[in-house]
């Protein structure tokens, strides 16, 4: 299951156009990377939940995985626990993987599933070293790898170590025994804490090797991930052939006489006017139009946006909002 019902409030107004798992990154919806990871592991059945912009989310998921099973939440969002519960009939046949749909996580799913099964635990949380300078709540585990506290709550113990939760779980159907019959609830803060209080084992599988992870939760993090991909920190993400220069371009992109410093990326059907200059870490999404004489540096031109010519754009995301028109969103400088 990929969790796809979140509101993406910190990434507004981008998430007023796309649900966060469907937000485009260099022409690809975020969910595509999770789908690839699941397919590499041999997984053949997928479910999602939806709530925010459900038609957009469901159409995106079906393009990525025809036959996906959908649980649409109505009235109020059900949280991660309620989301999993909504697909209980689909999931209850055996061990299953749950992933957040709004992160980029370069994970070997098959090895995680094998570690979960070897642990014999009712559920496994996939953990990473805490990102430098981050303020995420810690998951604390024992020397044996058992989760003992989540965000400071739980039975505790001696010599615990704290880790960052990646957003990926492997679960057995035993988790359904600890879920409420209805209503919103969180897997980590409600369901797992009930399990721990009753003596059920939740395993913490720590990925010690360096893997790429980003939650893209704010425009700053979205832009940072955009730069990471362009500068090669997530190999294989960009599928189009590299252009003659420090850029990638779809065969249908109309580049004219554009001058590119790069790294840069040009999506399908985009049109670049005369005398345009493209600097570093800039992408032009599918169907976007750049006017004559524009100069862009460290910019994200989202799918379908129109950028007026004759101006300099730096450290901005440019978005075509269906109700508010063309928007220029400043990208905060990295700390």
Buried (B, 14 or more C-beta within 10 A) or exposed (E): BBBBBBBBEBBEBBBBBBBBBBBBBBBBBBBBBBBBBBBEBEBEBBBBBBBBBBEBBBEBBEBBBEEBBBBBBEEEBBBBBBBBBBBEEBBEEEBBBBBBBBBBBBBBBBEBBBBBEEBEBBBBBBBBEBEEEEEBBBBBBBEEBBBBBBBEBBEEBEEBBBBBBBBBBBBBBEBBEBBEEEEBBBBBBBBBBBBBEEEBBBBBBBBEEEEBBBBBBBBBBBBBBBBBBBEEEBEEBBEBEEBEBBBBBBEEBEBEEBEBBBBBBBBBBBBBBEBBBBBBBBBBBBBBBBBEBBBBBBBBBBBBBBBBBEEEBEBBBBBBBEEEEEBEBEBEEEE
